[in-house]
Amino acid sequence: MAASPDQIAGLLLEEAILALIQVAGFLPVEDLANDASLNPHKPPVTIRGRGTDHQVDVVADPQVGYPFSNPARLLIEAKAYRSRRKVQLPVVRNAVGTLKDASEFWRPPAEGAPGTRRYHYRYAIFATSSFSKGAQEYAFAQDVYLLPLEGSAFFSPVVSAIEGVRNYYSTGTQGGGEVQPVASLREFRQRVRATLRQGLVVEAASELSELAAAVQRVRHGLIAVADRQFPIFLVPREPSVLEELADDESVRFYRDEASWFVRRTGSTENLFSFDLPDELFRLYAQGGSLSAERAVQLKAERLGVLQAILVRNSRVRIVHLRLDADWIATLLTPSREVGRRR
């Protein structure tokens, strides 16, 4: 059965994210035969669980280890919905089931038989649309991480390019000729991955040319951590932003009608764009509602320092983006009107 345009769009988003987060130290797991936690007979990636096997969109291993922890392994799911359709609770509920079952698949070595390497699994869901209130609340309670992309301005060309490919396979014709359907998602994924991650040259006439160009313009994406627990996907304005980034930067946050931005203190130039699940603020607000001042206080408390791992040329750096304390104090002055995020 040929893959649907929606399946193709989701695959493209997965591979775009995977290409961008290499600089954050995440590499896809591709050697399926030598990993007992994976089932090599059920492509593309099928992870073994205590009860059953689970097909996962993308599995990635961080290249930086942490003391007092089993090796980490990130399970990534991507949703590229049309028409601003929200990601609902069942998607997160399925992620929780996979996460729990995979975490319980482990066996010690026995005589004559190898054991299974134990992993510390994490699950992240990226989406080009927003998440429903129920999905956010459940994900928060179950340690599933939600990374919306809808409000990240610098990522929007990638989303537009994905939509272009979806339309290409939806119409069934291109330039007077008939479009060949994608019969094998596995083979199509290999082609896309080679194009986006390995820099394969793409002909201008290829349906992937616009996507390849959009990913190349961004090239990198940082996974910053706020409050030592919330991942935020920072998309740079251009690749040179990371080359010029110091280990410790004083920054300010700005928001227009659609997106959050990070700027250096004293600069008017945006370094990164990002988005946040709306419920992040509500879950930490007193009484379940936010005043304008409380919203800014939460930025200072929960987003006061963003930490990100940056891997370039085998060198690992930890970058700190610190909210400007004087700027926060100014925003909290009662005479200033501060917009709030809903």
C-alpha positions in Angstrom: 0.0 0.0 0.0 1.3 3.4 -1.0 2.1 5.9 1.8 -0.4 8.7 2.4 0.6 12.3 2.0 0.1 12.8 5.8 2.5 9.9 6.6 5.0 11.4 4.2 4.7 14.8 6.0 5.2 13.3 9.4 8.3 11.4 8.2 9.7 14.7 6.7 9.3 16.5 10.0 11.0 13.6 11.9 14.0 13.7 9.6 14.2 17.5 9.6 14.3 17.5 13.4 16.8 14.7 13.4 19.1 16.6 11.0 18.9 19.8 13.1 19.6 18.3 16.5 22.9 16.7 15.6 24.6 19.8 16.9 22.8 19.1 20.2 24.6 15.8 20.4 21.8 13.5 19.2 22.5 10.8 16.6 20.0 8.4 15.1 20.2 4.7 16.1 20.8 2.9 12.8 22.6 -0.3 13.7 19.6 -2.4 14.5 21.3 -5.8 14.3 23.7 -5.4 17.3 21.2 -3.9 19.8 19.2 -6.4 21.7 16.7 -3.7 22.7 15.6 -3.4 19.1 13.9 -5.8 16.8 15.9 -5.7 13.5 13.1 -7.7 11.6 10.5 -5.0 12.0 11.7 -1.8 10.3 12.1 1.1 10.4 12.8 1.1 14.2 11.0 -1.2 16.5 11.9 -1.1 20.1 11.2 -4.1 22.4 9.0 -3.8 25.4 8.1 -6.1 28.2 4.7 -6.8 26.7 5.2 -6.2 23.0 7.3 -4.5 20.4 6.7 -0.8 19.6 7.4 1.0 16.3 8.9 4.3 17.0 9.4 7.1 14.5 12.9 7.9 15.4 15.3 6.7 18.1 18.3 8.8 18.9 21.2 8.5 21.4 22.8 11.5 23.1 26.5 11.6 22.7 27.1 13.0 26.2 26.7 10.8 29.2 25.6 11.8 32.7 26.9 10.4 36.0 24.7 8.2 38.1 22.4 7.3 35.1 22.0 4.5 32.6 22.8 5.5 29.0 20.0 7.8 27.8 17.9 7.0 24.7 15.4 9.4 23.2 12.3 8.3 21.4 11.0 10.9 19.0 7.6 11.2 17.5 6.6 14.0 15.1 3.1 15.2 14.0 2.7 17.4 11.0 -1.1 18.0 11.0 -3.0 20.1 8.6 -5.3 23.1 9.3 -3.9 23.8 12.8 -5.4 20.6 14.1 -4.2 20.0 17.7 -2.4 17.0 19.0 -4.8 15.3 21.3 -4.5 13.2 24.5 -4.5 9.7 22.8 -1.1 10.6 21.1 0.5 11.3 24.5 -1.3 8.3 26.1 0.2 6.0 23.5 3.6 7.6 24.1 3.3 6.9 27.9 2.5 3.2 27.2 5.5 2.8 24.9 7.8 4.5 27.3 6.7 2.4 30.3 6.8 -0.9 28.4 10.2 -0.2 26.8 11.6 0.8 30.1 10.7 -2.5 31.6 12.3 -4.6 28.9 15.6 -5.6 30.4 17.2 -8.9 31.3 20.6 -9.6 33.0 23.2 -11.7 31.3 22.7 -15.4 31.9 25.1 -18.3 31.2 25.6 -18.6 27.5 23.4 -15.7 26.7 24.0 -12.0 26.7 21.9 -9.6 28.6 20.2 -6.4 27.4 21.7 -3.0 27.8 19.7 -0.9 30.1 18.6 2.5 28.9 17.1 5.6 30.5 14.3 6.3 28.0 12.8 9.7 27.3 10.0 10.5 24.9 9.6 13.7 22.9 6.7 14.8 20.7 7.4 17.5 18.1 4.4 19.1 16.3 3.8 21.7 13.7 0.5 22.5 15.5 -0.4 23.1 19.2 -1.3 20.5 21.9 -4.6 20.2 23.5 -5.0 21.1 27.2 -5.5 17.5 28.2 -2.5 16.4 26.2 -0.3 19.0 27.9 -1.5 18.1 31.4 -1.1 14.4 30.9 2.4 14.8 29.3 3.5 17.0 32.2 2.4 14.4 34.7 4.0 11.5 32.8 7.3 12.9 31.8 6.6 13.1 28.1 8.1 16.2 26.6 6.1 18.3 24.1 7.9 20.6 21.7 5.5 22.7 19.6 6.8 24.3 16.4 3.8 26.4 15.4 5.1 29.5 17.1 8.7 29.3 16.1 9.2 31.8 13.3 12.6 30.6 12.1 11.3 27.1 11.7 8.3 28.1 9.6 10.1 27.8 6.2 10.7 24.1 7.0 7.0 23.6 7.8 6.1 25.4 4.5 8.4 23.1 2.6 7.0 20.0 4.2 3.5 21.2 3.2 4.8 21.6 -0.3 5.9 18.0 -0.5 2.6 16.9 1.0 0.7 18.8 -1.7 3.0 17.3 -4.3 2.0 13.8 -3.3 -1.6 14.8 -2.8 -2.3 16.1 -6.3 -1.0 13.1 -8.1 0.4 15.1 -11.0 3.4 17.3 -11.4 4.3 19.4 -14.5 2.0 17.3 -16.7 3.5 14.1 -15.5 2.1 11.6 -13.0 3.7 11.6 -9.5 4.9 8.1 -8.5 3.5 7.2 -5.1 5.8 6.3 -2.2 5.5 2.6 -1.9 8.1 2.1 0.8 8.4 4.5 3.7 11.6 2.9 4.7 13.3 3.5 1.4 11.9 7.0 1.2 13.2 7.7 4.7 16.7 6.6 3.7 16.5 9.0 0.7 15.3 11.9 2.9 17.9 11.2 5.6 20.7 11.1 3.1 19.4 14.4 1.7 19.0 16.3 5.0 21.7 14.8 7.2 24.4 13.8 4.8 24.2 16.8 2.4 23.2 14.8 -0.7 22.9 17.1 -3.7 19.3 17.6 -4.7 18.2 18.5 -8.1 16.2 21.6 -8.4 13.3 19.6 -9.9 13.2 17.2 -6.9 10.2 17.5 -4.6 12.7 17.6 -1.7 14.7 20.6 -3.0 12.7 23.3 -1.1 12.9 21.2 2.1 16.6 20.6 1.7 17.2 24.3 1.2 15.1 25.3 4.2 16.9 22.9 6.5 20.2 24.0 5.2 19.4 27.6 5.9 18.8 26.8 9.6 21.2 23.8 9.7 21.1 23.5 13.5 18.7 23.4 16.4 19.5 23.5 20.1 17.7 21.6 22.8 17.8 24.0 25.7 16.7 23.0 29.1 14.8 25.4 31.4 14.5 24.9 35.2 16.7 21.8 34.7 13.7 19.8 33.3 11.8 21.5 30.4 13.3 21.1 26.9 12.8 24.0 24.5 13.7 23.8 20.9 15.7 26.8 19.9 15.9 27.5 16.2 18.7 29.9 15.1 18.1 32.7 12.7 21.0 31.4 10.6 23.9 28.9 11.2 26.4 31.6 12.1 24.5 32.3 15.3 25.9 29.1 16.9 29.4 29.9 15.7 29.3 33.3 17.5 27.6 32.0 20.6 29.6 32.5 23.9 29.5 29.9 26.7 27.6 32.5 28.8 25.2 35.0 27.2 22.9 37.6 28.8 19.6 37.5 26.9 16.1 38.9 26.8 12.9 37.2 25.6 10.6 39.0 23.2 7.3 37.9 21.6 5.3 39.1 18.6 1.9 37.9 17.8 3.0 34.5 16.9 6.5 33.6 18.2 8.9 33.9 21.1 12.5 35.2 20.4 15.8 35.3 22.2 18.0 38.4 21.9 21.3 39.4 23.4 20.9 42.1 26.0 21.3 45.5 24.3 20.7 44.1 20.8 17.6 44.3 18.6 18.6 41.2 16.5 16.9 37.9 17.2 19.2 35.0 17.8 16.6 32.2 18.2 12.9 31.6 17.9 11.0 29.1 20.0 7.5 28.1 21.1 6.1 26.8 24.4 3.1 24.7 25.3 0.6 27.1 26.8 -0.1 24.9 29.8 3.5 25.3 31.0 2.6 28.7 32.5 -0.8 27.6 33.9 0.6 24.5 35.6 3.0 26.7 37.6 0.6 29.6 38.3 -1.1 30.1 41.6 -4.8 29.6 41.4 -4.7 28.3 37.9 -4.6 31.7 36.2 -1.9 34.2 35.3 -1.7 37.9 35.7 0.6 39.7 33.4 3.2 40.2 36.1 2.9 36.5 37.1 3.7 35.5 33.6 6.9 37.4 33.6 7.8 36.1 37.1 7.4 32.6 35.7 9.8 33.4 32.9 12.3 34.5 35.5 11.8 31.5 37.7 11.4 28.7 35.2 13.2 30.2 32.2 15.8 32.3 34.1 18.7 30.2 32.8 18.5 28.1 29.7 21.3 25.4 29.4 22.1 23.8 26.1 24.7 21.2 25.0 26.5 22.3 21.8 28.7 19.7 20.0 30.9 21.1 17.2 33.9 19.2 15.7 33.8 16.7 18.5 34.0 19.5 21.1 31.3 19.5 23.7 30.2 22.9 25.2 27.5 23.8 27.7 26.0 27.2 26.7 24.1 29.3 29.3 21.5 31.8 28.2 20.7 33.9 31.2 17.7 36.3 31.4 18.9 39.8 32.1 18.0 40.5 35.8 17.6 44.3 35.2 15.2 43.7 32.3 13.1 41.3 34.5 13.0 44.0 37.2 11.8 46.6 34.7 9.1 44.3 33.3 7.8 43.7 36.9 7.4 47.4 37.6 3.6 48.0 38.1 3.6 50.9 35.7 4.7 48.8 32.8 2.1 46.9 30.8 3.3 43.4 30.1 1.7 41.2 27.5 0.9 37.7 28.6 1.0 34.4 26.8 -2.3 32.5 26.7 
